[in-house]
Structures are given as C-alpha cells and as structure tokens.
Amino acid sequence: MASSSSSSSSSSILVLLIMLSMVVFASAGNFYQDFDITWGDGRGKILKNGQLLTLSLDKASGSGFQSKKEYLFGKIDMQLKLVPGNSAGTVTAYYLSSQGPTHDEIDFEFLGNLSGDPYILHTNVFSQGKGNREQQFYLWFDPTADFHTYSILWNPQRIIFSVDGTPIREFKNSESIGVAYPKNQPMRIYSSLWNADDWATRGGLVKTDWSKAPFTASYRNFNANACIWSSGSSSCSKNSNNSWLYQEMDSTSKEKLKWVQKNYMIYNYCTDKKRFPQGLPPECTA
C-alpha cells in the first residue's frame, strides 16, 4: 500500500509540475519569442517570464535588442519607461530599420536631460539612405514615472508616430513629387540604450554623470499587427483586410496632431530655412 500510495503521489506531483510548466509557457510574454538581446554583455535582460525587458548603460557599455522577425508595413506598439533622474547624455533609441547604404528607417529617439528638465523626443524618417527629416518634441507627461505606449503605423500611404494613441507626426508618401518612401525594404525593430554625451544634451554641453550609473530603460506590452516578411514574401495578401494597411487620420486625430505640434514641437526640419537655403525639401511644401 505504501508503495502504491507513493507512486500515486509521485504521479500527482508530476502532473502538477507539467500543468505548472504549461501555465508558465502560456503566460510567457512576447520578448522571449520575438526578440534577441544582441549586445551589452548581460546588460540587457528579459524578466518576469518574458513580460518585461530592461536595457542598462554604464561607463563600459550600453545594450540593445532586435526583433527576430522582419516586417514590411505594420502597426507596432511598445510601452517604454525611460531612464529616470539625471539622464543627461543618454539616448534610448527605438526604431525600425533595414540594412545597407540605402536603408530605410523610422526612428523614435529619447534624449536624456538633467533632473527636472524634460526629455526630448526626436523623430526621423530615412528612405533609400536619405534622412535629415527630424522633428523634435517635448512630452506632456513625465516619461520616467510610468510606462507609456509609443507606436508606429507604417502603411503604403503614410507613417504616423503616436504617443499613448495621440498622433505627433505624419510622414506621407510623396513619391508623386519625387520623394522616396519606405515601401520595398523589410525592417526589423531595434532598440538600444547608449551614451551620446557628445551631442545628446544641449548639443553636448552636458555630459553623462557616471556616478548615477547604471541607467536603465524598461519595455513591456510589445504588439505587432504587421506583415511579416520571410523568404522573400509577405504574410499579408494583396486582398488583405487589415484595416491599418489603409488607415489614415480622421478629423479627431488631425486635431490632436495640431495640438501636439502647436504646443510641444520644438524643432521641425520643414521650417528650418537656414538649414535648407536652396529651398525646403519638396515634401514640406506639398
């Protein structure tokens, strides 16, 4: 009887362990499945059963990760909580990019600052290797106090940058007037935390205070409603009914965009006539 009871007990424990392992697997987040930490020698970490990813920076090195998959159009969401306190000199970059000298790229970069001074959100769009399309913003909240959602909508007609669902920038397809548009090169998602105190804060005047290291940025709730590119073909068919593929801004979104650009935009390449003395880029006047 003791042997039978012991065997039954062992079987019950085994079943319980299997069930627990299944629960852990089912609740595991996307980070293990969707991303690889690519550099940083242990400074990038995936935690909480894959629900959380952190990147750290110290004087020796920063860290970074990239998506396992490539995408050609999509709606990409990520929640970030930025480096708190004195983050001067640090840059947290979160972006889509292809590879090569004529690469495409869609950028969010968060430029750190002294305690109490606001972060600068820097955006840019590269098409066929050409960038120089910077727009910069302050945020209307403290991005270090909690997680906020930073989104890129990228379809064949437009790219929309959004923060917590509020659009802050739209870059339209202007191929009809000779402006290249990112539409043929699949891109991966990348993020990195690194030291850029030669330019990031007040043009490099404020240096990184290494006594505050390590600096840490946190990520959660990644979501990609996107066309996955694999072996030369897209997971989306030409007759795809994904609404984001045709999405444009409605009147409410346009009003929100105007509000952000009126109150929080601090630099716009499309108004920088000193930078472009021969004339503003054509997409600026279209």
Secondary structure, 3 states (H helix, E strand, C coil): CHHHHHHHHHHHHHHHHHHHHHHHHHHCCHHHHHEEEEECCCCCEEEHHHCEEEEEECCCCCEEEEECCEEEEEEEEEEEECCCCCCCCEEEEEEEECCCCCCCEEEEEEECCCCCCCCEEEEEEEECCECCCCEEECCCCCCCCCCEEEEEEECCCEEEEEECCEEEEEEECCHHHCCCCCCCCCEEEEEEEEECCCCCCHHHCCCCCHHHCCEEEEEEEEEEEEEEEECCEECCCCCCCCHHHHCCCCHHHHHHHHHHHHHCEEEEHHHCCCCCCCCCCHHHHC
